[in-house]
Amino acid sequence: MPVILLIMDSWRRAEVPVLPGRGPETRVRNTATGETAVAARAQAATLYACGITPYDATHIGHAATFIAWDLLVRAWLDAGHDVTYVQNVTDVDDPLLERADRDGEDWRELAAREIALYRQDMTSLRVLPPEHLIGAVEALPVIERFNERLAARGALYELDEDVYFARSTDASFGRLSGAGTPAGLSAEAMAQLSAERGGDPQRAGKKDPLDPLVWRGERPDEPFWESRFGPGRPGWHVECAAIASEYLGAEFDVQAGGADLIFPHHEMSGSHARVAFGDHAFARVYAHAGLVSYQGAKMSKSLGNLVFVNRLREAGTDPMAIRLAILAHHYRSEWEWTDASLPGAQARLDRWRAAVSLAAAPESVGADRGGEAVLAEVRERLADDLDAPGALAAIDRWADAGPRGGALVRAVADALLGVAL
């Protein structure tokens, strides 16, 4: 069944207060080197974050990842950068089709419903929207052109109407996660992760077990689109490589995502881009968020141990308490959501709001000098690899010490942490 292309919209942007002065340059840990690096190399700051596959609503693990990149965007804006943020939505892929088939639902209706929920969740959590929210279906012409570049460089081959990328054409394969990198994965470990995360290393006829699919040939009862490679649909890794390169250029600042995307997804996307545009191509810095667990295991749809943002909201939870519960953990840490997560965050939110009200003054934010120390410390903490727990602690100390400068602290919490008081 051939399918038409749909144009995807982002969500409504929250107002961001303008703070006095300028924030420092933000440094984040680069997964590829294990060292911190300045996140933006020029006035124009560019970020690509891998988005959702919309077959279930936003869970806390998703929210934690996107709040991490929201902190980066806010810190960049505070430092005076012109920010271009791009995020994809994998709105056609095996997990989505499998869930739709299981539930007897049209995959397009499932995707549309979950994308709408995702937008609502991001809006409620005050996550600043990307300038470009691009679905895989919408990006099919972009992916086609990208695959044609790969083909022109002799990097693709066919296998039973499927098209694969030959990793041997990238001399730098493994730059992010291979032996000799901080991730330190052997070929055997890569094959195992590939099998666990949507790859097919055991398929007979491939030139290399790790070669990823870039175009899946038409299958019965699956959506497909016409292409010079035959009817079919795109692979996951090439989707992000093509979208990032199209909207940010061959080189950009930061590729961001959850730690489970280091291999194979980010390794493969970077490899595709290097073959397409040269060894300099793709992200200068790779930033990865730690995974969130619940009931003793990583939150995952397969296990069903998910805590959904929309259900917490429907139960009356203040979205700012959800955001504070997440910000209490450093974005790179592995942590567990527990029954105590929300009460503790709500108590902190109540304490901050009470302190801001007590310290309220008629002066403007720019003239409100009592919160200047808080502004400086929060800026310093976020510049140091997005240290949100350290930033929260700075406002805690202010709230507990007979607060002054409430208007500025309110603006700091909103502009830099995304917490509306």
N, C-alpha and C positions, 0 to 999 in steps of 0.2 A: 504494500500500500504506500504509494508515494505521498509525501506530506508537504504542505506549503510552509514557507518560512514565516516566523512570527518575530516581531520586534519587541524587545523586553525593556521595561522601564525600571529605573532605580526607585528609591523611596524618598520621602520628604526629608529635607535637611533641617536639623535643629539650628537655632540661632547660637552662634559662638561669641561670647563676650570678647572684646578686645582688651588685652591687658597692657598695663604700662610697660614700656621698654621692650626688649626682645629676649627671647629664650636662647640658651646656648645650642650648639649643634648636638644632635642626638647620636649616640653611638649604640650599636646593637651587636650582639654576638653573631659572627658570620659562621654558619655551620660548616662551610667549606674549608675554613682555616682553623676554627676553634678559637679565634681571637676576635676582640671587639673591633668594629670599624665604623667610621663616620657613615651614617646611613644615606645622606644626600651629598653628592659631590659637586653640585652647582645650585644656582638659584632655583632651577626647575627640579623638583623632587618627584621621582616616579616610583610607583608601587604597583605590583601585580599580586593579588591574593587569590588563591584558588578557592572557589566558592562551593556551594552545595550541589549535591545530586538530589533533586527534590522528590524523594519518595517517602519522606517522613518530616514532621515539623522540626523546628529548631530545638535541639536539646542543649543542655548546659555546656557540653563540650564544644559544640559549634559556637555558642555565645562567647565562651572564653577566648576562642581563637580570634573571632572578629573584633572583640573588644581590645585585644592586644594590638591589632593593626590600627584600630581607632586611636589608641594612645599615640602611636607613631605619627599618624596624620595630624593629630592635634598639636603634638610637639613641633612638627614641621611648620605648621601654620603659625604657631607662636614664635618660631625663629625667623619668620618672614619669608618662607619658601612659597613658591607657586607649586601647588601639589596637583599631580595627575594620578588618580587612583583608578585602577581597572580591576574588575572582578568578574569571573565567569560563573555561569550556572550550567552544569552538565545535564541539560534537559532531554537528552536521549542517551541511554546507556543500559547495560544489562540489569543492574539492580532495580532501576525504575521500571523496566519492562516486566521483570519477574514479579515485583510487588503488584503491579497493575493486573497481571495475569492471575496471581494468587487471589486478589480481591474481586476479580471480575469487573474491572474498571478500565475505561479507556485511558491509556497512558498519558494522553495530552491533558485530560481533565485532572488526573492525579497530579501531574506536574504543575498545572496552573493553580490548583488549590494550595499546594505546599509552598509554592513560590510566593503566593499572596500572604500566607501565614508568616513566612520568613520576613517579608517586607514589614509586616505589622510588628513582629518581634524586634527587628532592628530599630524601627522607629521608636518603639516604647523604651528601648534600652539606650536611646540617644546615640546610637552608632552613626557617625557621619557617612552618608552614602558615597559609593564610588561615582566618579564622573561617568563611567561606562560600566553598566551591568550587562554582560553579553552572554546570551544563551548559545549553546553549541549549534542548535538548529538555525538560529539567526546568522551564525558565523560560518555556515557551510561554504559560501563562496570564498571566504578568507582562508578556510582550511584547504579548499581545493587548490587555490593559488600556492599555498605553502607546500602542499604535497607535490605540486608540479616542480617547484624549486628543488625539492629533495630528489625527485626523479631525474631532473636534468643533471644532477651531480652523481648519478649512478648509485644512489643510496637505497633504492626501493627494489623489491622483487615480489613476484606473485607466487601464491601457493593456493591452488584450488579456489581461485577467484577472490581470495583475500590478498591484501597487500601488506608487506612487512617492511620495516626499516632495518637495514643491516648495520648493527652497531659497530662493526669493523670499519665502517667509513669514517668514524669519529676517533681520531687518534687520542683524544682527551677523555674518552669514556671512562667513568669512574672518578672524575675530578671532584665530585661532591661526596660520594659515598664509598668509593673503592678502597682497596688496600693502600695504606700510606696516607689516608685522610683521617680526620677525627672520627668519622663513622666507622672506618676500617672494615668494610664488608669484603669477604672473599667471594669468588665467583659462585661457590656452592651456597653461601648465605644469600647472595643475590637471587639465585634460582629459587630458593625456598620462599623468600619474600615475594618474588614475582608470582609464584603459584598461589600464595595466600591472598594476594592483592590484585587479582584480576588478570594476571598474565597466563601464558600457556607454554611454559618452558619444556614440557614433555611432548609437545606436538611434533610428530614425525614430519620430516621434509624441510624444517627450518634450517637456515644456514648456521644459526647459533641459537642455543636455548633461550638466551635473553633478548633476542630480537623482538621488538614490540610491534603490535598491529597498528597500522595507521589508517587502514580502510577495510572494514568488515563487509564482505560481499553479502548480497541479499540473501535472507533466510525466509522460509515460509512463515507467514503471519507476523512478520516484523516490519517496522517502518523502514523505508529506504528512499534514497534520493539518487537521481541520475548523476553520473560523474564520468570523466574521461577514464577513470579506473574501473568503470562498470557500476551498476546500481548497488547501493549499499549505504553505510553510515560510518562516521569517523571513529577512530580510536581515541582514547581518553588523553594520552600524553600529547599527541600532536594537536589536539584541540587547544590546550593551554599555550603551547609553543606558538601556534599561529595567532591566537588572539592577542597574547602579550606583544608579539613582534609587530602586529598590525597597529595597535593603539599606542604603544610606547616606543616603538622603534626597535632596531636590532639589539641595542644596548640600553639597559635601564638600571635603576638603583637597586631595588629590593624585590626579590621573589619571596613571598610569605605563605605559610600554611602550617598545618599540624605536623608534628614530628613523624607521624606515620606516612607522610608524603615524601620524605627524603628519598627513599627508594621504594618502588621504582619511579614514582611519578616525576619528581623534580629532576632526578638524574636523567631520565629519558627526555623530558621537555628541553632541558639544557642541551642535551646531545643533539636533538633534532635541530635546534637553533644554530648550533655551531656548524653543523654540516650545511645548513641553508645559507648562513651569512658570514661564516668565518670564525676562527677560534676565539676572537674577542667577544663574540655575541652572547646575548642573554644577560642574566642578572649579575651585577657586581657583588652583591651581598645576598646570602640566603638566610632568612630568619624563620625559626620554627618554634611553635608553641608546644608545650608539654601536653600530655593527654590527661583527661579527667576520668576518674573511676567512680563507681558507685556500687555499693554492696560487694566490695572486694574485687571488682573486675573493671577493666576499661569500659566506659560507656560505649555500647555498640548496638546497632539495630539487630544484629544476629542474636545477641544475648537477650535483648529486650530490657536491659537495665538502664532505661533512659529517664531522665527528668526533663520534661518539656517546658520551655519558657512560656508558651501560650497557656498551658494548664496552670502554671503558677500565677500568671496574670489573671486568669479566669477565677481563680480561688481568692482573688483580692490582694495578692502580694504586690507591694510597691515595686515597680521595675527598678527604681534606684537602689532598693535593698538587694535585688538580684545582682545588679551591677557591682555594688560594693562587696558582695559575697565573693564575686569572681576576682575583683581587684585586690582582695586580701592575699592573693597568691601571685608570685612572680610568674610571668607568662611562660617562661621556659621550664617551670617546675612541673613534676608529676604530682597530682594531688587528688584527694577524694572528696566528693560532695557527700555531706552527712546531714542528718536531721537538725544538727546544730548550726548549719551554715547560715540559714536565713534568720533565725532569731538573733544571732550575733551581729549580722549585718544590719538588721532593722534597729537594734539598739544603738549601733554606731551612727546610723542615719538620724535617729531621733536626737542623739546627743549633739551632732553637728548642727542640726536645724535649730535646736534650742539655743546653742551658743551663738549662732549667727543672729538670731532674733534679739538676744540679750545685747549683742555688740552693735546692733544696727545703729547707723548714724546717718544724718541727712546729706553728708558729703558725697560727692561723686566718687566713682571707683578710682579715678586718677588721683584724687586728693586724699584718699583714705589710707593714711600712712601706717595704721596699726597692723595691717596684714602683710606688710612688705617682706618681713622675715619668712612668713609662710610661702609667699610667692617665690622667693629666691630658693627656698629649700625644695619645694615641689618641682620647680624647674630643674634643679640640680639632680634630683632623684630620677626624674624621667629621662634626662639626658644620659644617665648611666644605665644603659640597657633596659630602659622602660621599667624602672624599679617602682612599680605601683605600691607594694607594701610599705616601702620607705616614704612615699608621698602621703599615704594614708596616715602613717605615724606622725608626720609633721602636723597635719591638721588635728589629729587627736591631741597632741601636746598643746596646741593653741587652744582647743576647746576646753581643756582641763585646767588652764592657767589663768583664768579670769580674762576672757577674750576681749580684744579690742580690734577694730578694723573689720567688722563683719561684712561690709559691702564688698571689700576687696577679696576676702576669703571666699565669699559666695561665688564671686566671678572666677576665682582660681579653680574651685572645685568643678565649676561648670565647664570652663574653657579647656582645662588641661586634663581633668579626670572624667568629664562627661556626666557628672553627678549634679542634678538640679536640686538645690536646697531651697 
